[in-house]
Amino acid sequence: MGDLMVRVLSTNNTYEDREMDDSELVDLILQGASLRTFMIPDSSIPSNYPEHAETYDLPHVIINGKYFWGKSETTHLGYIIGNQEWSLGAFCYTNIEPVFCSYDPDLHAARLMSRFRYKVHCWNIKDNYALIWDSETSLSTEPVKKAIEACSKFRVAMLDNEDVWNIHPVDLPMYYTEAGTFELKTVMDTYPIFFRYPIKTKKLFADYQDFFSQKPDDNLAIRSDVQGFYTFYSLKSDGTYYNYFDITRNSTQTYKRLKVFADRTN
């Protein structure tokens, strides 16, 4: 999509707006930076009135090459005042095409919308995690042990056998003292499986090109029924892991690379 406008927040809480290409932004995420998005919806669209600013934290990031989808936690309450029906969903943003979506895992539905519903949209990067272990270079697991003892928050980036980077928060970090090994279990959430394959996002965009070429209005979404993929992994320092699907199969897999991050304390 060409150069992206990225607002970078450093550890000393100063902002710097930079133009960077997709690969540069992906590199920052893979160095441990948190991905967020800042938006000002177009208030000429009635549902966006009055004008306001928004932001989303995107702790789940799926990267394939220079492309990514970032997803919020599935904690957004969807409701209409006066209506007793409600749902929990997530909002998801990508650099593949000028689209974003809401995702309802219970309905297996992604509602695709034009990113031009926003008057302003920019990516936000915050340098608040540090790399403490890398399967490619680290010889000792001691930094993970020390981070657990310090009650740190953890995040992982795991490169799987499809060459997809899976970035997720850790729910439970464990260090086995006698063996000197660790096991990190990520949070359980769900995202549309097409996030893993940029060509499928491009196809969805092409299939509904007429819709996305129109000026966005309150008839705002294309619904697509989608299969979900789970964010749960149990990752070990010996190079093995299992995911949600492996639980019922009683199987394990081998990752290509694992990077472990802990939140910065200074």
N, C-alpha and C positions, 0 to 999 in steps of 0.2 A: 504493500500500500504506500510505498515511498517513505519519506521522512516523517517521524512521529514527534509530536510535542510532548515532552516528558518533564514533569516537575520533580526534581530530585531534592529530597530532604536529607541532609547529612546528620551525623551524630551530634553536631553542635547546634542543631535546630535552625539552620539557615537554608533557605530555598534557592534553587537555581533552575531556571527554565532552560532546557536544552532541546535542540533538534537532534534526533538520532535515528538510525535506520533500525529495522526489525531485529537484526542480529545483535546490535549493540544493546538493545533493551533486554533481549533474551539472556545475554551474557551477564548483565547486572542481576537478573533474577537468579541465575545459576550461581552467582557469587553470594547469595543469601539475602538479597534485598527483598523487602515486602512490596507486593504489587497492590496498588489501590487505584481508584479512578475518581476523577473530579468532574462533575457535570453541572451545567445550568440548563435545565429543560427550556425548550422554546415555548414561551408563555402565550404565543398566538394560538397554540393548540389548547382548547378549553380545559382539558384534563390536567394541563400543566400550569394553569393559572392559580394563584398569582406567581410571578417570577420568584424563583428560589434557587439556592445552590444545594447540591447533594454530593455525597461521597459514599463509596463502598470499599470495604476491605475485601480483598480477593485471596484468601489463604490457600485455596486449591488452584494450582496452575498445571495445566497439561501442555507440554511443549513437544512439538514435532518439527525438527529442523529450526527454521527461523520463525515459525508460526506458533501461536499459543491461544488458549482459552483460559481466562481467569474466572473463578466462580466464588461467590459468597457462600457462607454457611447456609444451610437450608433452615433458616429461622425467620424468614420474612412472612408475616401474617397477612394473607390476602382476605379481604372482607369488604362488604358494603354495609354502611351504617343502616340499621333497621332490618337487615337480613341476617338470619341466624346461621347461615352457611359460611364456612371459612376454610382456608387451606394454608398449608405451609409450603413455601417455595424458596427459590434462590434466584439471584440475578447474575448473569454471566456476560462477559465482554471479551472481544477477540480483536486481533490485529489482522485477521485473514481477509475480511470484507467489512464494509461499513454497516454492520448489523450487530445487534445484541439480542439476548433472549431472557425470558423468565422460564424457570424450569420447575415443574410440579412432579416429584418422583412418584407420588401416589397414583397420579393419572397417566404417568409415562408420557408427559406432554411437554414439548418445548414451544413457547410462543415467540416466534421470530419477529423482531421489530427493526425499523430503520434507525441507525444511529443519528440520522439527521433530525430526529425528535429532540435532539439536544442542540441548543445554540452554542454551547461550549462543551467540549469533551476532551480531557487530556489524561494521560497516564501519570500516576504519582508513584515515585519510588522512595522508600525509606530504608536507610542503611542501619537497620536495628538488629540484625542477626550476624553472627560471626561463624565462619567455617571452623569446626573443631576436629573433624575426622573425615578422611577421604580414602575410600578403599583402594584408590590408585596409588596413593603416596604414603599413607599413614602406617607406621610400624607398631605403634602402641595404642591401646584403647584407654590409656590413663586419662586423657582429656575428657572422654565421655563420663568416666567414673567421677571425676572432679566436678563436672557440670551437674550431674545428678545430685551429688552431695550439696551443691550450692542451690538446689531447687530451681534450676534453670528451666525455661520453656524451650522445647525442641521443635525443629522442623527438619524434614528430610527431602532430598532430591534423589530419586532412584531412576536409573536408566535401565529399562527392561529390554527384553529380547526383540521387541518391535522397534527399538531405537526411539522410544517415547520416554521423555522425562516426566516423572510423576512427583509433583511437589505437594506435600501435605503436612499439616501439623501433627505432632506426635501426641497421642493420648496418654500412653504409658511407657516411659523409658525404664529399662531394667538393666542392672549390671550384676553379672555373676562373679562374685569376688574370688572364689576358689579357682575358677577356670580363666578369669581375666578376659571374659567376653561380654558382649552386650546384646540385648534384644530390644528393638523399638517397635511399638505397636501404634499405628496411625489411627486417627479418628475415623469413625464410620459415617460416611455420607455417600451420596450418589450424584453422578453427572451423566449427561447424554453421551452415549458411546461414540457418536460422530465427532466429539471434541478431539478424539485421538487421531483423526485422519483428516488433514486439511482439505483434501480433494472432496470429501463429503460436504464440508461447509461450503466450498465453492459451488458444488452441484445444487445444494439447497438454495443458494443465492441466485444461481442461474435459472432454476426452475420457477422462481417467483420474481423474476426480473421486472415484470410489469408493475408489480406491487411496490417494489423497492424504488422504482424510478419515479413514483408519484410523490407529491408533497405529503408528508405524514399528517394524519389527522386522528380523530378519535376512533376511527375504524383501524386500529393500530397494529394488529398482529396477524400473522399466519401461523396456524397451529400445525405442528408436525408431531405425529406419534413416534416416539423414539424408545429404543432400548437403553436401559441404564447400565452404568458401570460403577463399581464400588471403589471407594477410596481406601478401604482397609488393607493394610499390609502388616505383616509381622516380619521384621527385617533383622537379620543377625550379622554379626561382624565376621562370620566365617564365609560370607558370600551367598548364603541361601536365604530364601524367604518363602512365605506362603501368603496368598491373598484370600479374599472371601470365597472365591470359587474353589480354591484348593482345600478348604475346610471339609466340604462334603466328599471331595475326591480323596482325601487323606494323602495329598501330594505336596511336594515342595518344588521350588524353581530356583534358578541361579540368576542373580542380577549381573548386569554388565558393569555398573558402577554405582556406588552409594556415597552421597555427601551428607554429612550430619552437621546441622547448624544449631547453635544455642543463642538465646537472646543476649545482647550486649549488656554489660553491667556498668559501663561508663560512657 
